[in-house]
Amino acid sequence: MFQKIIIKDFKKIIKDMYKGYPMYYFYGALEQKFGRKEIIPILEDANIIRRVDINNLDGKTRYILGIEGLKLVEHWSIGTLTKWIIILTVGLFIIGGIQIVLLLN
C-alpha cells in the first residue's frame, strides 16, 4: 500500500512538471514530497529530470523534465487512452448486441 501511494505521488508530480514544460522550472517538489534530497541524483541518473543552470540568487537547485520523464508521461497518457478505447469498444458491442436482440424479437 505504501509503495502505491509513493508511485501515485510521483506520477502526480511528474504530470505537474509536464504541464509546465518547457517554460517552468521546478525546485523542492520532489524533496518536499518524499522528504529527502537523495531522490534528485537518482532521477537525474535515470534522465527523468535534469538540472537547469540559471542565474538564481536564492541558491535553490532547479530542474525540468528530461527525455525519460517525457517518455513516462507519454506512456501514461497512451495507457489511459487505450483503456478508454477498450471501454468504448465493449460498450458499443453491448449496445449493438441489444439492438440485434430487439430486432429479432
N, C-alpha and C positions, 0 to 999 in steps of 0.2 A: 504494500500500500504506500509506504514511504517513497519508494522509487517512482511510483506512478505520479505522485504529487510533484516530485522534482522534475520529471520529464514534462509534465503539464506546464509548470512554471517556466522551464527552459524554452518550450515551444512558444509560450506567450511573449517572452522577452525577445526571442529571435524574430517573431512575426511583427512585433512593435518596431524593431530595428529595420525590418524590411519596409514598413510603411513610410519611414523617413529616408530611405535610401535614395540617392547618394548625398542628399543635401544636409542631413543632420548627423552630428557626431554624438556618441553616447559616452557617458562615463558614470561608473558607480552602479549601474543597473544590475549587473551580474553579481558584483561583490555584495551589494546590499541584499539581494535575494538569497544568496547561498552562504553569506556570512564569512567568506574567506577570499583572499586575493590570489590563491593558487590556481583558481579556475581560469584566469586570463591566459597564463602561458600555455596551459593545456589546449585551450580553444585556438590560440594563435598557432601552435604547432600543427593542429589539425586544419588550419586555414579556414576556420569558421568565422573568425573575426580577425581584424588586423588593426594595429596601432596606426593612428594618424598623427603625424608630427605637424602641429600647427603652433603658432605663437600663442601659448597660453600662459598667462601670468599667475594663475591660481595653482599651478603645479599638478593638476589632475591629468591622468592619462586618459586620452580619448580614443575611442575605437569605432569602427564601422564594420559592416558585414564583409566577409571575404568571399572568395569564389565558392567554397564548400558551403558556406552559410546560405548563399543564394540558391545553391542546388537543393539544400534541405527544404527551404520554403517552397521551391518549385515542386519537389517531391510530395510534400504535404498537401499542396493545392491539387495536384493531379490525383492523389488518393481520395480527396474529398469529392472531386468531380466524378471519379469512377463510381463511388458509392451512390451518388445522385443518379447517374445514368442507369445503374443496375436497378435502383428503386423505381425509377420511372418506367423502365422496360417491363419489370414484373407487374407494375400497376396497369400498364397498357394491355399486357396479356390477360390479366384478370378481367378487365373491362371488356376486352374482345371475347373472352370465353362467356361472360354473362350475356353479351349480345347474341352470340350464337345459340346459347341455350334458350333465350327468349324467342328467337326467330324460329326455332324448331318446334316450339310448343304451339 
